[in-house]
Amino acid sequence: MSDYGHATSSAMQLAQRAIAFDQAQRYEEAIYCYGEAADRILALVQSGKASPAFKKSALEYVERAEFLKRDLPRLLEIAKTTKSPSRILLEKAEFAVLKAQLLDEAGHCSLAIDWYSEAIQVCIQASEHCAEGDLRLKLRKIANSALERVEHLKKVEEQKRVEALTENLPDVPVDEISRLNLAADPPSEYSTPSPSPITPRK
């Protein structure tokens, strides 16, 4: 898939996720995804990589996000009445992972690590007070997956740091002495002298 195709597909997927979150009363996630989708679509339209017709959808996502923001406190209170505290924490962990993944895809390793770590902490917090087996399993899977990604990204960052240090090292000096082939036979004037003949005593 071309970069254009991938960017368009990614924006559409974010829009679909925003709608799904909206319908599931996960309004903070919906606002975030509507905003991300709109930004990406508008960027594609402005760069001529997407049809101007997509701009209308992007503006609708912005409008929906703004509407949810204005009424967010009340909407969150309504949503809390239908969810257990552990379920709310699970959704918080999933939201942290979503942010981490988007930053990860954009190459922002350090910020992605922060959000993956946030998800791990939320999962640990939720597990301590969760009595539901299925929920505990989901929390464990999220935490393990986030931890694996954190460890991978830390290795990537370390590799980048090493490469940056290596690039800044001065070049190895090259001169006439360094070009000598030390493995070759030494010149004759430096060869080992032959032993002197021993004159027998009379």
matplotlib code that plots the C-alpha trace (Angstrom):
import matplotlib.pyplot as plt

x = [0.0, 1.3, 1.9, -1.2, -3.3, -2.0, -2.6, -6.2, -6.9, -5.5, -7.7, -10.8, -10.1, -9.8, -13.1, -14.8, -13.3, -14.5, -18.1, -17.8, -16.5, -19.3, -22.0, -20.4, -20.6, -16.8, -16.8, -13.3, -12.0, -14.5, -13.4, -9.8, -10.4, -12.7, -10.0, -7.2, -9.3, -10.3, -6.7, -5.4, -8.2, -7.8, -4.0, -4.6, -7.1, -4.8, -1.9, -4.0, -3.8, -7.5, -10.7, -12.1, -15.3, -13.7, -13.4, -17.2, -16.7, -13.7, -15.7, -18.6, -16.1, -14.8, -18.4, -19.3, -16.1, -16.9, -20.4, -19.2, -16.6, -19.3, -21.4, -18.6, -18.9, -22.6, -22.1, -19.3, -21.5, -24.3, -21.8, -20.5, -23.9, -23.8, -20.2, -18.3, -15.1, -13.0, -14.7, -14.0, -10.3, -10.1, -11.4, -8.9, -6.1, -7.4, -7.5, -3.9, -2.8, -4.7, -2.7, 0.5, -0.1, -0.8, 2.4, 4.3, 3.1, 4.3, 7.7, 7.5, 9.1, 9.6, 5.9, 4.7, 6.6, 5.0, 1.5, 2.2, 3.6, 0.5, -1.7, 0.4, -0.1, -3.8, -4.1, -2.2, -4.5, -7.6, -6.5, -6.1, -9.8, -11.3, -13.2, -14.4, -12.3, -12.8, -12.0, -8.8, -7.7, -8.2, -6.3, -3.4, -3.3, -3.2, -0.5, 1.7, 1.3, 2.1, 5.2, 6.5, 6.2, 7.9, 10.8, 11.1, 10.9, 13.6, 15.9, 15.1, 15.9, 19.1, 20.2, 19.4, 21.5, 24.5, 24.2, 24.1, 27.2, 29.0, 28.2, 29.8, 33.1, 36.0, 37.4, 40.2, 43.5, 45.1, 48.8, 51.9, 52.6, 49.0, 49.2, 52.2, 51.5, 52.7, 52.0, 54.6, 58.2, 60.3, 63.0, 66.4, 68.2, 65.9, 66.3, 67.6, 71.5, 73.2, 75.3, 79.0, 81.2, 83.0, 86.8, 88.0, 90.7, 94.2]
y = [0.0, 3.5, 6.1, 8.0, 4.8, 4.0, 7.6, 7.6, 4.2, 5.2, 8.4, 6.4, 3.8, 6.5, 8.0, 4.6, 4.1, 7.5, 6.6, 3.3, 5.0, 7.6, 4.9, 3.0, 6.1, 6.4, 10.1, 11.0, 8.4, 9.6, 13.2, 12.2, 10.0, 12.5, 15.1, 12.9, 11.7, 15.3, 16.5, 13.7, 14.1, 17.8, 17.4, 15.0, 17.3, 20.3, 18.4, 17.3, 13.7, 13.3, 14.5, 17.9, 16.0, 14.5, 17.9, 17.9, 14.6, 16.1, 19.2, 17.0, 15.1, 18.4, 19.6, 16.4, 16.5, 20.1, 19.1, 16.3, 18.5, 21.1, 18.5, 16.1, 16.3, 15.4, 12.7, 11.1, 11.1, 9.3, 6.8, 6.0, 4.9, 2.0, 0.8, -0.7, 1.1, -1.7, -1.3, 2.4, 1.8, -0.9, 1.7, 4.2, 1.7, 1.0, 4.8, 5.1, 2.3, 3.9, 7.2, 5.2, 3.3, 6.5, 8.1, 4.8, 4.8, 8.4, 7.5, 9.4, 6.7, 8.6, 9.8, 6.4, 4.8, 7.3, 6.3, 2.6, 2.9, 4.8, 1.9, -0.6, 1.4, 1.7, -2.0, -2.8, -0.4, -1.9, -5.5, -4.8, -4.1, -6.2, -9.4, -10.2, -13.0, -11.9, -8.3, -9.3, -11.3, -8.4, -6.1, -8.6, -8.9, -5.1, -4.7, -7.5, -6.2, -2.7, -3.9, -5.8, -2.7, -0.5, -2.9, -2.9, 0.9, 1.3, -0.9, 1.2, 4.4, 2.9, 1.8, 5.3, 6.8, 4.5, 5.3, 9.1, 8.8, 6.7, 9.2, 12.0, 10.2, 11.6, 9.6, 7.2, 8.9, 7.5, 8.2, 6.5, 4.5, 3.2, 2.0, -0.3, -4.0, -5.2, -8.8, -8.6, -9.7, -6.9, -5.2, -6.9, -4.3, -5.2, -8.9, -11.0, -11.1, -14.4, -15.8, -15.1, -18.1, -19.6, -19.9, -23.2, -22.8, -24.1]
z = [0.0, -0.9, 1.8, 0.5, 0.8, 4.2, 5.5, 4.1, 5.5, 8.9, 9.0, 8.1, 10.7, 13.3, 12.2, 12.6, 16.0, 17.0, 16.1, 17.9, 21.0, 20.8, 20.6, 23.5, 25.7, 25.8, 25.1, 25.9, 23.5, 20.9, 21.2, 20.8, 17.7, 16.1, 16.4, 15.1, 12.2, 11.3, 11.4, 9.2, 6.7, 6.4, 6.0, 3.1, 1.4, 1.8, 0.3, -2.6, -1.6, -0.9, -2.6, -1.3, -0.6, 2.4, 4.0, 4.8, 6.8, 8.7, 9.6, 10.9, 13.1, 14.5, 15.1, 16.9, 19.0, 20.1, 21.0, 23.2, 24.9, 25.8, 27.6, 28.7, 32.5, 32.3, 29.8, 31.9, 34.9, 33.0, 31.6, 35.1, 36.3, 33.9, 34.6, 37.5, 38.7, 37.3, 33.9, 33.9, 34.7, 31.9, 29.5, 30.8, 30.2, 26.7, 26.0, 27.2, 24.9, 21.9, 22.5, 22.8, 19.6, 17.6, 19.0, 18.3, 14.7, 14.3, 15.6, 18.9, 21.0, 24.2, 24.4, 23.4, 26.2, 28.7, 27.6, 27.5, 31.0, 32.1, 30.7, 32.8, 36.0, 35.4, 34.8, 38.0, 39.9, 38.5, 39.1, 42.8, 43.2, 40.4, 41.3, 37.7, 36.2, 32.5, 33.4, 35.2, 32.2, 29.9, 32.2, 32.4, 28.6, 28.1, 30.7, 29.2, 25.7, 26.8, 28.7, 25.7, 23.6, 26.2, 26.3, 22.5, 22.2, 24.9, 22.9, 19.8, 21.7, 23.0, 19.5, 18.2, 21.0, 20.2, 16.5, 17.2, 19.4, 16.7, 14.0, 16.1, 16.6, 14.6, 11.7, 12.3, 11.2, 8.2, 7.5, 6.0, 9.2, 9.5, 5.9, 6.6, 6.4, 9.8, 8.8, 6.0, 6.4, 7.9, 5.7, 5.5, 7.6, 10.5, 10.1, 12.9, 12.7, 12.0, 14.9, 14.7, 13.9, 16.9, 16.4, 17.9, 20.6, 19.8]

ax = plt.figure().add_subplot(projection="3d")
ax.plot(x, y, z, "-o")
ax.set_aspect("equal")
plt.show()
